[in-house]
Amino acid sequence: MLRTAVQSVEFLTSLFEHPAEQTADAITSFDALVIDDEEIARRAVCGALEKAELRCLRVAESQTALSILSENQFNLLFIDIEMPELNGLELCLKLRELPMHKKTPVVFLTSLSQFEQNLAIAERGGNDIIAKPFHYTEVAAKALTLLLKSQTEKSNAVGI
C-alpha cells in the first residue's frame, strides 16, 4: 500500500507542477478488464474499481481474455500471475503484441512476494503489482493513478 500511496502522490505532484499541460478533456470514461481464475478476487477488484466509478469486465480464463483483448480496447488490465494454462506473465507478453494494447497499463495480482516478481513483471511489459490480499482503496488508488497518468501522457503526446 505504501508503494501505491507514493506513486499517487508523485503523480499528483507532477500535475500541480505542470498545470498548463493538463486539461479537463484529458479525462474520459475508462474500462478495465480483470483476469483472475479466482472468482472472489475478480469480484473484489471489480468492486473496488466500481467504487471509483470505473467500468469493469471480469474474465476467469487467459485464452478467453486474449480473445476479448484482440477485439476490444481497454484502458487498464488487472491480471493474476498464477493461472492455469496461460499464466499472467505469458498473457501480458501476448497482449503487448496487440496494436491496441501495446501501452495499456497492466497491474499484476499475486500472492507471491513482490520482490521475487518485480523483474519478471518488468520484462513482460507489466506496469505494477498488487499483493494479495489487497485493500479496496489500494486497488482504486492504483487504478485511478495509472489511468489518469496514461490519459495525460496521451493528451500531451497529441498536443491537447
C-alpha positions in Angstrom: 0.0 0.0 0.0 2.9 2.4 0.7 4.2 2.0 -2.8 0.7 2.8 -4.2 0.4 5.9 -2.0 3.9 7.1 -3.0 3.1 6.7 -6.7 -0.2 8.5 -6.4 1.4 11.4 -4.5 4.2 11.7 -7.1 1.8 11.8 -9.9 -0.5 14.4 -8.3 2.6 16.5 -7.5 3.6 16.4 -11.2 0.1 17.5 -12.2 0.4 20.5 -9.8 3.9 21.3 -11.1 2.8 21.4 -14.8 -0.9 22.6 -14.7 -0.7 24.3 -18.1 -0.1 20.9 -19.7 -3.2 19.3 -18.2 -6.8 19.9 -19.4 -10.2 18.6 -18.3 -10.5 17.0 -21.7 -7.8 14.5 -20.7 -10.3 12.7 -18.5 -12.7 10.3 -20.2 -14.6 7.2 -19.2 -12.5 4.2 -18.5 -12.9 0.4 -19.0 -10.9 -2.2 -17.1 -10.5 -5.9 -17.6 -9.9 -8.1 -14.6 -8.4 -11.6 -15.4 -8.2 -14.0 -12.5 -9.1 -17.6 -12.1 -10.4 -16.9 -8.6 -14.0 -15.6 -8.5 -13.6 -13.8 -5.2 -10.5 -11.9 -6.5 -12.3 -10.9 -9.6 -15.3 -9.6 -7.6 -13.1 -7.8 -5.1 -11.1 -6.0 -7.8 -14.2 -5.0 -9.8 -15.9 -3.9 -6.6 -13.0 -1.6 -5.8 -13.0 -0.3 -9.4 -16.7 0.3 -9.4 -16.5 2.3 -6.2 -14.1 4.5 -8.1 -16.7 4.8 -10.8 -14.8 2.7 -13.4 -16.4 0.1 -15.6 -15.1 -3.4 -15.2 -15.4 -6.7 -17.1 -14.4 -9.9 -15.3 -12.8 -13.0 -17.0 -11.7 -16.3 -15.5 -9.5 -17.7 -18.3 -6.5 -16.3 -20.0 -7.4 -17.6 -23.5 -10.8 -16.0 -23.3 -9.3 -12.8 -22.1 -6.8 -12.8 -25.0 -9.7 -13.2 -27.4 -11.6 -10.3 -25.8 -8.5 -8.1 -25.8 -7.9 -8.8 -29.5 -11.3 -7.3 -30.3 -11.9 -4.6 -27.7 -10.0 -1.7 -26.3 -9.5 -1.4 -22.5 -7.8 1.3 -20.6 -6.5 -0.8 -17.7 -5.8 -4.5 -17.1 -5.6 -6.4 -13.8 -4.0 -9.8 -14.4 -3.4 -12.6 -11.9 0.1 -14.1 -12.3 -0.8 -17.6 -11.2 -3.4 -19.0 -13.6 -3.7 -22.4 -15.3 -2.8 -22.8 -18.9 -1.5 -19.4 -19.9 -0.2 -17.6 -16.8 -0.5 -13.8 -16.3 3.1 -13.1 -17.4 2.7 -15.1 -20.6 -0.7 -13.4 -21.2 1.0 -10.0 -20.8 3.6 -10.8 -23.5 0.8 -11.9 -25.9 -1.3 -8.8 -25.3 1.6 -6.5 -25.9 1.7 -7.9 -29.4 -1.9 -6.5 -30.0 -1.7 -3.0 -31.5 -4.4 -1.5 -29.3 -2.8 -2.9 -26.1 0.9 -2.1 -26.6 0.8 0.6 -23.9 -2.3 -0.3 -21.9 -1.4 -0.2 -18.2 -1.2 -3.7 -16.6 -1.3 -4.4 -12.9 -0.4 -7.9 -11.8 -2.1 -9.5 -8.9 -0.2 -12.1 -6.9 0.1 -13.9 -3.6 3.8 -14.3 -4.2 6.4 -11.9 -2.8 6.6 -8.7 -4.8 10.4 -8.7 -4.7 10.7 -12.0 -6.5 8.3 -11.0 -9.2 9.4 -7.4 -10.0 12.0 -8.3 -12.6 9.7 -10.8 -14.4 6.9 -8.2 -14.4 9.0 -5.5 -16.0 10.4 -7.9 -18.5 6.9 -9.0 -19.6 5.5 -5.4 -20.0 3.7 -5.0 -16.7 3.4 -1.6 -15.1 2.8 -2.6 -11.4 1.9 -5.2 -8.9 -0.5 -5.6 -6.0 -0.1 -8.4 -3.5 -3.0 -10.5 -2.4 -4.7 -9.9 -0.1 -5.2 -6.3 -1.0 -7.3 -3.3 0.2 -10.1 -1.9 -1.9 -8.6 1.6 -1.5 -5.2 0.4 -2.9 -6.8 -1.1 -6.0 -8.8 2.1 -6.6 -5.9 4.5 -6.0 -3.6 2.5 -8.2 -6.2 2.2 -11.0 -7.0 5.9 -10.9 -3.4 6.9 -10.8 -2.4 4.7 -13.7 -5.4 5.7 -15.8 -5.0 9.4 -15.3 -1.3 9.2 -15.9 -1.8 7.2 -19.1 -4.5 9.5 -20.3 -2.4 12.6 -19.5 0.6 11.2 -21.4 -1.6 10.5 -24.4 -3.1 14.0 -24.3 0.4 15.6 -24.0 1.7 13.5 -26.9 -1.0 14.8 -29.2 -0.8 18.3 -28.0 -4.1 18.7 -26.2 
